[in-house]
Amino acid sequence: MNPLIAPRPDHFCVELEQIHARLDSIDPVAYDKTRNYLAGATTWLGPFLAHGVISTTDVAKAVRSRHTDDACYRLLFELGWREFFHRTWQHRGDAIFSDLRGPQHGVRHELPPAGLIQGITGINAVDACIQHLTKYGTMHNHARMWVAAIACNMAHTRWLEPARWLHYHLLDGDLASNTLSWQWVAGTFSNKRYLANQDNINRYSDSEQAGTWLDLSYEQLPEVSLPSKLAEPAAPTYAALPSLTAIQDLSIADRAPVALHSIWNLDPHWQRDIEQHIVFVDSELHERWPMSENRWTFIKHWAERCGAVLATGTTEHLTERLANHEVVRREYPACNDWPGTVTERAWLYPLPDKSFNSFFAFWKQVKGSVGY
Ligand SMILES: Cc1cc2nc3c(=O)[nH]c(=O)nc-3n(C[C@H](O)[C@H](O)[C@H](O)COP(=O)(O)OP(=O)(O)OC[C@H]3O[C@@H](n4cnc5c(N)ncnc54)[C@H](O)[C@@H]3O)c2cc1C
């Protein structure tokens, strides 16, 4: 078992050409067969997609140009989950930060369990994945599901604070995909809570651990609790926002047009005909959703590739500072209050303007647009 197969931050601080080479080397058939295994052929493109360095359409275009529709189905389906979560955010706004469909039952704690954030749950594969996450910022999807199931459904914690903790560490931390995935596991955005036992973890992590508190049948699982000394609620430690130029102090040539990036639009090709590029970091949002040092290294790397200067402040400071400039920015729900002319994001699945209550309703509506 080697959960450390998950890449380290230097895998993501690369040049655009290297990302395109990775897109060209995706094997969608292997992806389909093995994506649930920690050592499977997942793409590890998450940080680039979450930060808008590349888009879901770039991934689909690259893979479809080399492989048949059948071979690409699974990857296009999974990319659909990302778009479904983001369409849900567009439609439901800040409601995604509360229980979306119904309350989470049996919740006793708000803060994440100490045993989980320290990576000492006693389940070796899960612990190795957590320790890797806190050091390097990457975690496989299946490990995220196990972690969320332990926090919400076995340590009886409300999903929001554990979600904040995971988002803090992940290089691909994404406000929509993260909060809505946690809600999906906790049963507040799905029909059923997600649970996994030791057998499931062994199978997908290539391990053989036995005799743990999770070594139970699926019939016994709904009653299981994380051992109480591990379930003790604990406040995670979060680093402060790194020191960045205050937006009020940023020098910009008089009346120069500004391409205003968010940290979710670090696309180096965007608005190249504009000279002044700024990546604005909303200090109030960062207080609610802080990010790790690994994440900041990634953001600074890609801000530089955009030829942009990083600046911070509140939305009011931003609006005041750019009042005399022509500003263009990309649509993104966290930036709805920002000034400027809004351009559309690239969507793989263009949609009628309506919201979907489940991924499968969404998928049924959109799959025809890519030929399925
Ligand atoms: C509790 C929990 C928290 C999560 N938090 C985040 C998060 O903060 N940011 C984030 O981008 N994803 C999140 N996910 C979804 C998923 O785990 C990651 O998108 C995926 O692991 C990224 O790795 P990859 O690029 O190798 O994915 P691949 O499997 O190679 O997929 C390629 C891309 O498709 C999209 N995708 C694939 N599966 C999913 C999925 N189930 N949901 C949404 N998008 C998907 C992602 O953009 C991903 O990068 C979370 C899932 C869970 C269960």
The ligand as an SDF file (V2000), in Angstrom:
LIG
                    3D

 53 58  0  0  0  0  0  0  0  0999 V2000
  -14.8450   15.1650    0.9050 C   0  0  0  0  0  0  0  0  0  0  0  0
  -14.4120   15.5650   -0.4850 C   0  0  0  0  0  0  0  0  0  0  0  0
  -13.8410   16.8050   -0.6850 C   0  0  0  0  0  0  0  0  0  0  0  0
  -13.4700   17.2040   -1.9710 C   0  0  0  0  0  0  0  0  0  0  0  0
  -12.9160   18.4440   -2.1360 N   0  0  0  0  0  0  0  0  0  0  0  0
  -12.5910   18.8650   -3.3800 C   0  0  0  0  0  0  0  0  0  0  0  0
  -12.0050   20.1410   -3.5770 C   0  0  0  0  0  0  0  0  0  0  0  0
  -11.7930   20.9090   -2.6370 O   0  0  0  0  0  0  0  0  0  0  0  0
  -11.6830   20.4940   -4.8570 N   0  0  0  0  0  0  0  0  0  0  0  0
  -11.9280   19.6730   -5.9280 C   0  0  0  0  0  0  0  0  0  0  0  0
  -11.6160   20.0580   -7.0730 O   0  0  0  0  0  0  0  0  0  0  0  0
  -12.4900   18.4720   -5.7550 N   0  0  0  0  0  0  0  0  0  0  0  0
  -12.8110   18.0300   -4.5280 C   0  0  0  0  0  0  0  0  0  0  0  0
  -13.3410   16.7880   -4.3590 N   0  0  0  0  0  0  0  0  0  0  0  0
  -13.6360   15.9620   -5.5600 C   0  0  0  0  0  0  0  0  0  0  0  0
  -12.4910   15.0360   -5.9860 C   0  0  0  0  0  0  0  0  0  0  0  0
  -12.0100   14.3510   -4.8600 O   0  0  0  0  0  0  0  0  0  0  0  0
  -11.3340   15.7800   -6.6440 C   0  0  0  0  0  0  0  0  0  0  0  0
  -11.8010   16.6050   -7.6730 O   0  0  0  0  0  0  0  0  0  0  0  0
  -10.3150   14.8090   -7.2460 C   0  0  0  0  0  0  0  0  0  0  0  0
   -9.8510   13.9370   -6.2410 O   0  0  0  0  0  0  0  0  0  0  0  0
   -9.1480   15.5750   -7.8430 C   0  0  0  0  0  0  0  0  0  0  0  0
   -8.1160   14.6810   -8.2140 O   0  0  0  0  0  0  0  0  0  0  0  0
   -7.7950   14.4130   -9.7500 P   0  0  0  0  0  0  0  0  0  0  0  0
   -7.5380   15.7040  -10.4290 O   0  0  0  0  0  0  0  0  0  0  0  0
   -6.7520   13.3610   -9.8200 O   0  0  0  0  0  0  0  0  0  0  0  0
   -9.1910   13.8260  -10.2310 O   0  0  0  0  0  0  0  0  0  0  0  0
   -9.5510   12.9610  -11.5210 P   0  0  0  0  0  0  0  0  0  0  0  0
  -10.3180   11.7860  -11.0240 O   0  0  0  0  0  0  0  0  0  0  0  0
   -8.3770   12.7150  -12.3660 O   0  0  0  0  0  0  0  0  0  0  0  0
  -10.6090   13.8640  -12.3000 O   0  0  0  0  0  0  0  0  0  0  0  0
  -10.2400   14.9410  -13.1670 C   0  0  0  0  0  0  0  0  0  0  0  0
  -10.9670   16.1900  -12.7130 C   0  0  0  0  0  0  0  0  0  0  0  0
  -12.3900   15.9770  -12.7400 O   0  0  0  0  0  0  0  0  0  0  0  0
  -13.0060   16.6290  -11.6310 C   0  0  0  0  0  0  0  0  0  0  0  0
  -13.5640   15.6160  -10.7170 N   0  0  0  0  0  0  0  0  0  0  0  0
  -13.2990   14.2900  -10.7000 C   0  0  0  0  0  0  0  0  0  0  0  0
  -14.0370   13.6860   -9.7440 N   0  0  0  0  0  0  0  0  0  0  0  0
  -14.7480   14.6520   -9.1410 C   0  0  0  0  0  0  0  0  0  0  0  0
  -15.7060   14.6770   -8.0940 C   0  0  0  0  0  0  0  0  0  0  0  0
  -16.1020   13.5600   -7.4690 N   0  0  0  0  0  0  0  0  0  0  0  0
  -16.2380   15.8650   -7.7340 N   0  0  0  0  0  0  0  0  0  0  0  0
  -15.8960   17.0120   -8.3560 C   0  0  0  0  0  0  0  0  0  0  0  0
  -14.9970   17.0570   -9.3800 N   0  0  0  0  0  0  0  0  0  0  0  0
  -14.4440   15.8930   -9.7570 C   0  0  0  0  0  0  0  0  0  0  0  0
  -11.9020   17.3930  -10.9140 C   0  0  0  0  0  0  0  0  0  0  0  0
  -11.8400   18.7050  -11.3990 O   0  0  0  0  0  0  0  0  0  0  0  0
  -10.6650   16.5790  -11.2770 C   0  0  0  0  0  0  0  0  0  0  0  0
   -9.4740   17.3290  -11.1810 O   0  0  0  0  0  0  0  0  0  0  0  0
  -13.7080   16.3450   -3.0790 C   0  0  0  0  0  0  0  0  0  0  0  0
  -14.2700   15.0890   -2.8570 C   0  0  0  0  0  0  0  0  0  0  0  0
  -14.6080   14.7040   -1.5780 C   0  0  0  0  0  0  0  0  0  0  0  0
  -15.2200   13.3410   -1.3720 C   0  0  0  0  0  0  0  0  0  0  0  0
  1  2  1  0
  2  3  1  0
  2 52  2  0
  3  4  2  0
  4  5  1  0
  4 50  1  0
  5  6  2  0
  6  7  1  0
  6 13  1  0
  7  8  2  0
  7  9  1  0
  9 10  1  0
 10 11  2  0
 10 12  1  0
 12 13  2  0
 13 14  1  0
 14 15  1  0
 14 50  1  0
 15 16  1  0
 16 17  1  0
 16 18  1  0
 18 19  1  0
 18 20  1  0
 20 21  1  0
 20 22  1  0
 22 23  1  0
 23 24  1  0
 24 25  2  0
 24 26  1  0
 24 27  1  0
 27 28  1  0
 28 29  2  0
 28 30  1  0
 28 31  1  0
 31 32  1  0
 32 33  1  0
 33 34  1  0
 33 48  1  0
 34 35  1  0
 35 36  1  0
 35 46  1  0
 36 37  1  0
 36 45  1  0
 37 38  2  0
 38 39  1  0
 39 40  1  0
 39 45  2  0
 40 41  1  0
 40 42  2  0
 42 43  1  0
 43 44  2  0
 44 45  1  0
 46 47  1  0
 46 48  1  0
 48 49  1  0
 50 51  2  0
 51 52  1  0
 52 53  1  0
M  END
$$$$
